[in-house]
Amino acid sequence: MPFIQVTMIEGRTTEQKHALMAALTQAAVDSIGAKPESVRVALYEISGDDWSTAGVPMSVTRAAQAAAQTSAKDES
């Protein structure tokens, strides 16, 4: 019985999470021949303050990305 665990930063919609679960299940069916009813998927969401890349919390990275997008829109 495949058990797929996904850890991701919070912020996705319920619909997006359901689509991910369906796609991961289908990937297990396609790649290893698992029966869909035997596939288990667990999603774990954490806050952007609890996840970092290169020591920078994702909440800070996302804020900087949002500011850059706003600045780019203002310039056009």
N, C-alpha and C positions, 0 to 999 in steps of 0.2 A: 504494500500500500504506500504509494508516494505521499510524502508530507512536505509541502513547499512552504517555507517561511520567508516572508518579505518584511523588511524593516525599512520604513520610509518616513520622510518628514511629513507632518500633517499638512492638510490643506486641499486634498483632493475631494471631489464630490462623492457621494454615495454611488452615483452612476459610474464614475470612473473606477472606483474600487471594485464594483461588481464586474465591470468589463475586464479589469486586470485578472480577477479570479477566474473568469471564464476563459480568457486567453491562456493563462498558465495551465489550467486543466487541459485545454485542447493541446497545448504543447507537450504535456506529459503523454497524452493519448497518441499523438503523432510520432513522438520521438522514441518512446519505450514501449508502446503498445498497451499502456495502462487502460483499464476500464474506467470511464469517467466517474462512476459511482465509488471507485476506490481512491480517488485523488482527494487529498485534503489540502486546503490552502489557508494559511493564517497570516493576516496582515497586522503588523505592529506599527503604530504611528508614534512618532516622537516629535517634540517641539523643535523648532529651528534653533532654540537656545541650547538644546542638548545634543546637537550634531555640528561638527566643525570639519572644515577642510583646510589643511595647512595652518591649523590653530585659530582660524577665523570662524566664529559661529555662523551658521547658515542664515540666521535671522539678520545678521549684519550684512552678509553677502547679498541677500535678497533685497534689503533696503537700498544698498548701493546700486544694484541692477535696476530697481524701480526708478531711482533718481536719475540714472543715466538715460533710461528710456524717456522719461518726462522731459529731460533736457534736450534730447534728440528731436522730440516732437515739437518742442518750442522753437527750435532752430529751423525747422522746415516750413 
